[in-house]
Amino acid sequence: MGTKTVDETGVKTDERKTDEATEAAASTEAAEATEASEAAETAGTDTPEDTDTPDETDTPEDGDVTGKTDDTEAGPTGVGQGAGAVVSAGLGIVSLTGSWVGTVASARESLMGQLQTSSSSDVGTLIEKGYGNAWQATAMWGGIFALVALIVGVVVLARPAFGAPGRPQAPWIKSVAWAGVALGVIGLLLAVLKYTDVLLGLPATG
């Protein structure tokens, strides 16, 4: 019986020592884990990557791109100059080929000439009133269209000098504007020659 008691006491003593060792190891591991978490939190608050973020705060590339886009949008697009060049060329063509305004004016002058003359009028008066005034009306309206075409073309060509510096005018705008100026000059010259009877004057009546 004594041996059994001793054995039971000894077993109990060994189990108590084992429990105490396990509890000490667990407390040591908990303390180490607590220290590691505190160190991680401290390192997280003092990280230089969080404080210095040049990629997010300082983005010169984005700023430069935005500035260039704003400058491009703010500058002239050349749409107005292109439209003016086309208008100039169109008016120049109209001055040479004729317009409905000139046709109506010519018919009106011819009608007024017929009303102002009679069958007893001489041939010269009939020709002058019936045809001469009508032809001069056509020449006058052709000259007006030619003059407007010339002015619009010159304005389009001179526009870059008063616009944003460093923005050249598109080549096609220059070409069309020069075409309008040339047609305007030709139309104006022909209109003046016809109005003064230098070109295609009235036939002589004897």
C-alpha positions in Angstrom: 0.0 0.0 0.0 2.8 2.4 0.8 4.3 2.0 -2.6 1.1 2.6 -4.3 0.6 5.8 -2.3 4.0 7.0 -3.3 3.4 6.1 -6.9 0.1 8.0 -6.9 1.7 10.9 -5.3 4.5 10.9 -7.7 2.2 10.8 -10.7 0.2 13.6 -9.3 3.4 15.7 -8.8 4.5 15.0 -12.4 1.1 16.0 -13.8 1.2 19.2 -11.8 4.6 20.1 -13.1 3.5 19.4 -16.7 0.5 21.7 -16.3 2.6 24.5 -14.9 5.1 24.2 -17.8 2.2 24.2 -20.4 0.7 27.3 -18.8 4.1 29.1 -18.7 4.7 28.3 -22.4 1.2 29.5 -23.3 1.6 32.7 -21.4 5.1 33.2 -23.1 3.6 32.7 -26.5 0.7 35.1 -25.8 3.2 37.8 -24.6 5.3 37.3 -27.7 2.2 37.5 -30.0 1.1 40.7 -28.2 4.5 42.3 -28.6 4.6 41.3 -32.3 1.1 42.8 -32.9 2.1 46.0 -31.2 5.3 46.2 -33.2 3.4 45.6 -36.4 0.9 48.4 -35.5 3.8 50.8 -34.7 5.5 49.9 -38.0 2.2 50.5 -39.8 1.8 54.0 -38.4 5.4 55.0 -39.2 5.7 53.6 -42.7 7.3 56.1 -45.1 5.2 54.7 -48.0 2.0 56.0 -46.4 3.4 59.5 -45.8 5.2 60.0 -49.0 3.0 59.0 -51.9 4.3 60.9 -55.0 2.4 58.6 -57.3 -1.0 59.6 -55.9 -0.4 63.3 -54.8 2.2 64.5 -57.3 1.2 63.6 -60.8 2.9 66.0 -63.1 2.1 63.8 -66.1 -1.6 64.1 -65.5 -1.3 67.8 -64.9 0.7 68.3 -68.1 -1.8 66.3 -70.1 -4.7 68.2 -68.7 -3.0 71.6 -69.4 -2.3 70.6 -73.0 -5.9 69.4 -73.5 -7.2 72.7 -72.1 -4.9 74.7 -74.4 -6.0 72.7 -77.4 -9.7 73.2 -76.6 -9.3 76.8 -75.9 -7.5 77.6 -79.1 -9.2 78.3 -82.4 -10.3 75.3 -84.4 -10.3 76.9 -87.8 -13.9 76.0 -88.6 -14.9 79.6 -89.1 -11.9 80.3 -91.4 -12.7 77.2 -93.5 -16.3 78.3 -93.8 -15.3 81.8 -94.8 -12.9 80.4 -97.5 -15.7 78.2 -99.0 -18.1 81.2 -98.9 -15.6 83.3 -100.7 -15.0 80.8 -103.5 -18.8 80.2 -103.8 -19.5 83.9 -104.2 -16.7 84.2 -106.7 -18.3 81.5 -108.9 -21.7 83.1 -108.6 -20.3 86.5 -109.7 -19.1 84.8 -112.9 -22.0 82.6 -113.7 -24.8 84.8 -112.5 -27.4 84.6 -109.7 -31.2 84.7 -109.4 -30.9 88.2 -108.0 -29.1 89.4 -111.1 -31.7 87.6 -113.3 -34.6 89.3 -111.5 -32.9 92.7 -111.6 -32.3 92.3 -115.3 -35.9 91.3 -116.0 -37.2 94.2 -114.0 -35.1 96.7 -115.9 -36.2 95.2 -119.2 -39.9 95.5 -118.1 -39.4 99.1 -117.0 -37.7 99.9 -120.3 -40.7 98.5 -122.2 -43.1 100.6 -120.1 -41.1 103.8 -120.7 -40.9 103.4 -124.4 -43.5 103.2 -127.1 -43.6 101.9 -130.7 -42.8 105.4 -131.9 -39.5 105.5 -130.1 -36.3 105.3 -132.1 -34.3 102.1 -132.3 -31.5 103.4 -130.1 -33.8 104.2 -127.3 -35.5 100.9 -127.5 -32.2 99.0 -127.3 -30.9 101.1 -124.5 -34.1 100.9 -122.4 -35.0 97.3 -123.2 -31.5 95.7 -123.1 -28.8 98.1 -122.1 -30.2 98.8 -118.6 -31.0 95.1 -118.0 -27.4 94.1 -118.9 -26.0 96.8 -116.7 -28.2 95.5 -113.8 -26.8 92.0 -114.3 -23.2 93.4 -114.4 -23.8 95.4 -111.2 -25.1 92.5 -109.2 -22.2 90.3 -110.5 -19.8 93.0 -109.4 -21.4 93.1 -105.9 -21.0 89.4 -105.5 -17.4 89.6 -106.7 -16.6 92.3 -104.3 -18.0 90.4 -101.4 -16.1 87.3 -102.4 -12.9 89.4 -102.6 -13.4 90.9 -99.1 -14.3 87.6 -97.5 -11.2 85.9 -99.0 -8.9 88.7 -97.9 -10.3 88.5 -94.3 -9.8 84.8 -94.2 -6.2 85.0 -95.3 -5.5 87.9 -92.9 -7.2 86.2 -89.9 -4.1 84.2 -88.6 -2.2 87.5 -88.1 -4.8 88.5 -85.5 -5.3 85.0 -83.9 -3.3 82.8 -81.6 0.5 82.9 -82.4 2.1 79.6 -83.4 -1.1 78.1 -84.9 -0.6 78.0 -88.7 -3.6 78.1 -91.0 -4.5 74.8 -92.7 -3.3 74.6 -96.3 -6.7 73.8 -97.7 -8.1 76.9 -96.1 -5.4 79.1 -97.8 -6.0 77.4 -101.2 -9.8 77.9 -101.1 -9.5 81.5 -99.8 -7.0 82.3 -102.6 -9.4 80.8 -105.1 -12.1 83.0 -103.8 -9.9 86.1 -104.0 -8.9 85.2 -107.6 -12.5 84.6 -108.7 -13.6 87.8 -107.0 -11.0 89.9 -108.8 -11.9 88.4 -112.2 -15.6 88.8 -111.6 -15.2 92.4 -110.4 -13.1 93.2 -113.4 -15.6 91.7 -115.9 -18.5 93.5 -114.1 -16.8 96.9 -114.4 -16.0 96.3 -118.1 -19.5 95.2 -118.9 -21.2 98.0 -116.9 -19.1 100.6 -118.8 -19.9 99.0 -122.1 -16.2 98.4 -122.7 -16.9 94.6 -123.0 -19.9 93.4 -125.0 -21.3 96.9 -125.4 -24.6 97.8 -127.0 -24.7 97.5 -130.8 -24.5 100.7 -132.8 -27.9 101.8 -134.4 -26.6 103.7 -137.4 
